[in-house]
Amino acid sequence: MRSLHNYVLTAAGPAPNPDYVPPADYLAGRNEIALEPPPPVVGLDLRLLDLQDLTTLRTAVLTWAGAHQFAATAARDVVDATTEVATNGLVHGAPPVRVRGWR
């Protein structure tokens, strides 16, 4: 994912990243990746309308991960990753953001 950062940290400090790919170009190459449809019944299904819903999201994902016996570190990783993606959807996308989880 280094190509997503326009600067890299070198011994001399920040420097332009020669391998940088602008976000629109990066995403354009991934628009055709098909996702499998979710199962008819999922263990987690939330609809977020604004950033205030992120607290509810974090609690729900942590509870869901615990119910599926995720290790504590893995559960925190899933909460952090889900929160990041949902935040991006709310800030840069068009609410509502739907979050579903299944195992």
Secondary structure as the mmCIF struct_conf table of DSSP 4:
data_model
#
loop_
_struct_conf.conf_type_id
_struct_conf.id
_struct_conf.beg_label_comp_id
_struct_conf.beg_label_asym_id
_struct_conf.beg_label_seq_id
_struct_conf.end_label_comp_id
_struct_conf.end_label_asym_id
_struct_conf.end_label_seq_id
HELX_RH_3T_P HELX_RH_3T_P1 ARG A 2 LEU A 4
BEND BEND1 ASN A 6 ASN A 6
STRN STRN1 TYR A 7 THR A 10
TURN_TY1_P TURN_TY1_P1 ALA A 11 ALA A 12
STRN STRN2 GLY A 13 PRO A 16
TURN_TY1_P TURN_TY1_P2 PRO A 18 ASP A 19
HELX_RH_AL_P HELX_RH_AL_P1 PRO A 23 ALA A 28
TURN_TY1_P TURN_TY1_P3 GLY A 29 GLU A 32
HELX_LH_PP_P HELX_LH_PP_P1 ALA A 34 PRO A 39
BEND BEND2 PRO A 40 VAL A 41
BEND BEND3 GLY A 43 GLY A 43
STRN STRN3 LEU A 44 LEU A 48
BEND BEND4 ASP A 50 ASP A 50
HELX_RH_3T_P HELX_RH_3T_P2 LEU A 51 ASP A 53
HELX_RH_AL_P HELX_RH_AL_P2 LEU A 54 ALA A 67
TURN_TY1_P TURN_TY1_P4 HIS A 68 GLN A 69
HELX_RH_AL_P HELX_RH_AL_P3 ALA A 72 HIS A 92
BEND BEND5 GLY A 93 GLY A 93
BEND BEND6 PRO A 95 PRO A 95
STRN STRN4 VAL A 97 GLY A 101
#
